[in-house]
Amino acid sequence: VCGSDLWSYRNPDIEKGHQNSGHEAIGIVEEIGEGITTVKPGDFVIAPFTHGCGECDACRAGYDGTCDRHVGNNWSDG
């Protein structure tokens, strides 16, 4: 659970439909497309709030939140 999942509880003035529901996710893969090679059905996966290309210097160093190829900030925005 992300702290932003709790925003609607902390601030009841947030209009319905205009609240951030968090930006991290966990789950079990149910289906994959034919081009997917890194996960399979049944895998447990975690989606962090930042994301990167996985290939630039920052990503290879483990800093995907500062991905060199990401334009603007690196927040998934829900």
Backbone as a ProteinNet text record, in pm:
[ID]
protein_1_A
[PRIMARY]
VCGSDLWSYRNPDIEKGHQNSGHEAIGIVEEIGEGITTVKPGDFVIAPFTHGCGECDACRAGYDGTCDRHVGNNWSDG
[TERTIARY]
85.9	0	89.3	61.5	133.4	66.3	141.7	83.8	-22.8	-7.7	-108.8	-239.9	-238.4	-363.7	-453.1	-394	-468	-510.3	-480.1	-512.6	-660.4	-744.9	-888.6	-934.2	-863.2	-897.7	-846.8	-732.5	-673.6	-740.6	-796.5	-855.6	-991.9	-1098.4	-1231	-1282.7	-1212.4	-1256	-1215.4	-1136.3	-1097.9	-1222.9	-1248.9	-1368.6	-1359.3	-1469.8	-1473.7	-1432	-1345.7	-1297.3	-1176.3	-1135.5	-1020.3	-915.8	-904.5	-807.5	-705	-585.1	-479	-499.2	-502	-524	-393.7	-286.2	-156.5	-87.2	36.3	110.3	210.2	190.7	264.9	162.6	202.8	108.3	182.7	111.7	163.2	54.4	90.7	-10.5	49.4	-38.4	-0.9	-35.2	59.3	37	-66.6	-170.7	-274.4	-256.6	-222.7	-206.5	-88.8	-29.8	75.9	51.3	104.8	99.7	215.1	210.3	311.4	450.6	461	591.9	653.2	586	634.5	725	847.2	944.1	998.6	968.6	1031.5	943.1	814.5	724.5	633.8	573.4	481.2	361.1	249.4	133.4	171.8	122.2	153.5	265.1	344.3	453.3	397.7	461.9	433.3	512.4	448.2	516.5	492.8	588.3	581.3	606.3	520	538.1	568	691.9	726.5	671.4	677.6	621.8	710.1	834.3	920.1	942	986.7	1011.7	1124.7	1195.9	1307.9	1320.6	1414.1	1434.3	1510.4	1587.9	1666.6	1799.6	1827	1948.2	2043.7	1995	2082.5	2174.6	2269.2	2365.1	2294.6	2194.6	2124.2	2051.7	1980.3	1906.4	2000.6	2108	2202.6	2269	2277.2	2334.7	2231	2105.9	2001.5	1918.2	1930.4	1857.2	1751.9	1654.5	1555.2	1470.1	1463.8	1389.7	1451.4	1575.8	1642.6	1685.2	1604.4	1632.1	1669.4	1781.5	1829.2	1735.4	1653.4	1565.2	1423.9	1397.7	1263	1247.2	1148.6	1124.4	1037.5	1074.2	995.1	1021.2	923.2	943.3	915.6	945	932	825.6	710.5	602.1	498.2	445.6	347.4	210.7	181.5	56.7	-63.9	-52.2	-166.2	-164.3
-117.9	0	122.7	214.2	340.3	441.4	534.1	639	718.8	735.1	811.9	734.8	603.4	528.2	577.7	641.2	685.8	832	902.8	1045.1	1072.6	990.2	1016.9	1001.9	922.7	909.3	1028.5	1081.6	1195.1	1326.3	1334.2	1459.6	1431.2	1435.3	1403.7	1505.6	1618.8	1720.1	1687.2	1582.4	1542.9	1493.9	1551.1	1514.6	1371.2	1301.5	1165.2	1166.2	1074.6	1067.1	1154.8	1235	1323.1	1294.1	1171.6	1137.9	1041.1	1052.4	962.3	831.3	722.5	593.2	518.9	591.2	527	501.1	464.5	441.7	327.8	242.7	118	5.9	-104.8	-216.2	-347.6	-446.2	-581.8	-674.1	-788.6	-880.8	-1008.2	-1091.8	-1218.2	-1207	-1238.4	-1232.4	-1338.9	-1295.4	-1388.8	-1428.4	-1331.8	-1357.9	-1277.8	-1321.3	-1245.3	-1247.2	-1146.5	-1143.3	-1222.8	-1248.8	-1335	-1273.5	-1140	-1075.3	-1064.3	-1110	-1098.6	-1216.8	-1187.2	-1293.8	-1294.2	-1190.7	-1179.7	-1223.8	-1244.5	-1295.3	-1400.3	-1481.3	-1584.3	-1589.6	-1644.5	-1656.2	-1726.3	-1670.6	-1722.6	-1648.3	-1568	-1491.3	-1381.8	-1359.9	-1247.9	-1129.1	-1015.1	-897.8	-774.7	-685.3	-559.1	-447.5	-346.6	-230.1	-110	-62.5	52.3	182.2	289	415.5	484.9	446.6	502	394.3	435.1	339.4	392.3	302.8	343	251.4	285.5	209.4	79.9	76.8	-41.4	-49	48	41.2	158.4	273.5	391	374.7	466.5	459.2	458.2	545.9	554.3	423.6	369.3	243.6	128.2	117.8	7.9	19.6	141.3	161.7	140.4	112.1	86.5	207.9	315.6	439.4	466.6	375.6	394.3	518.5	569.3	692.1	814.7	803.3	913.9	871.3	786.1	736.3	851.6	835.4	939.2	960	862.4	871.8	916.5	938.9	977.7	1129.8	1175.2	1319.2	1366.6	1479.1	1533.1	1457	1459.7	1384.3	1236.1	1153.9	1010.3	949.7	1014.9	963.6	904	788	720.4	784.5	867.3	939.8	847.4	747.2	658.3	545.2
0	0	0	-87.3	-94.2	-3.2	51.4	135	62.4	-69.4	-142.7	-157	-130.8	-127.9	-15.1	82	200.1	192.8	82.3	72.7	94.8	38.5	52.5	197.4	275	417.4	497.6	456.5	528	490.8	369.9	323.7	261.2	339.2	285.9	184.1	166.2	70.8	-72.9	-92.9	-228.9	-301	-418.4	-494	-545.3	-541.6	-592.7	-739.9	-778.2	-915.4	-941.2	-843	-859.2	-753.1	-713.8	-610.8	-666.7	-617.7	-657.9	-583.5	-655.2	-590.9	-566.5	-564.1	-543	-674.6	-665.7	-788.5	-775.9	-680.5	-674.3	-679.6	-734.4	-744.6	-725.8	-676.5	-669.9	-722.7	-770.4	-817.7	-872.7	-921.4	-984.3	-1132.9	-1219	-1362.8	-1401	-1470.1	-1515.6	-1661.4	-1744.5	-1887.5	-1938.8	-2048.2	-2114.6	-2264.7	-2330.4	-2475.7	-2533.6	-2661	-2722.3	-2723.3	-2712	-2709.9	-2571.4	-2469	-2331.3	-2298.6	-2254.4	-2227.8	-2085.7	-2007.8	-1876.2	-1760.5	-1784.3	-1681.1	-1742.5	-1655.9	-1704.2	-1610.3	-1655.3	-1567.4	-1436.4	-1327.2	-1194.4	-1124.6	-1199.7	-1137.7	-1048.4	-935.2	-846.4	-898.7	-919.7	-973.9	-886.7	-890.1	-818.2	-918.7	-921	-1008.2	-919.5	-916.7	-833.2	-891.4	-813.3	-859.5	-960.8	-971.1	-1075.4	-1180.5	-1294.2	-1400.8	-1487.3	-1548.6	-1632.8	-1752.6	-1838.6	-1961.6	-1935.8	-1827.9	-1795.3	-1867.3	-1954.3	-2036.1	-2017.6	-1972.6	-1960	-1838.3	-1822.5	-1711.2	-1576	-1558.5	-1429.9	-1399.1	-1495.2	-1473.8	-1443.8	-1520	-1496.6	-1360.4	-1307.6	-1174.3	-1064.3	-1103.2	-1004.6	-968.2	-1045.8	-1017.1	-1124.7	-1139.3	-1244.1	-1221.6	-1099.3	-1071.8	-1135.8	-1178.5	-1247.6	-1388.2	-1450	-1584.6	-1678.1	-1747.5	-1839.9	-1958.3	-1990	-2106.9	-2072.4	-1944.7	-1905.1	-1911.6	-1984.1	-1999.1	-1882.5	-1821.9	-1710.2	-1583	-1490.4	-1366.6	-1393	-1297.5	-1319.4	-1227.6	-1218.8	-1138.9	-1231.6	-1194.4	-1279.4	-1273.4	-1172.7	-1158.3	-1151.7	-1064.4	-1044.3	-1141.2
[MASK]
++++++++++++++++++++++++++++++++++++++++++++++++++++++++++++++++++++++++++++++

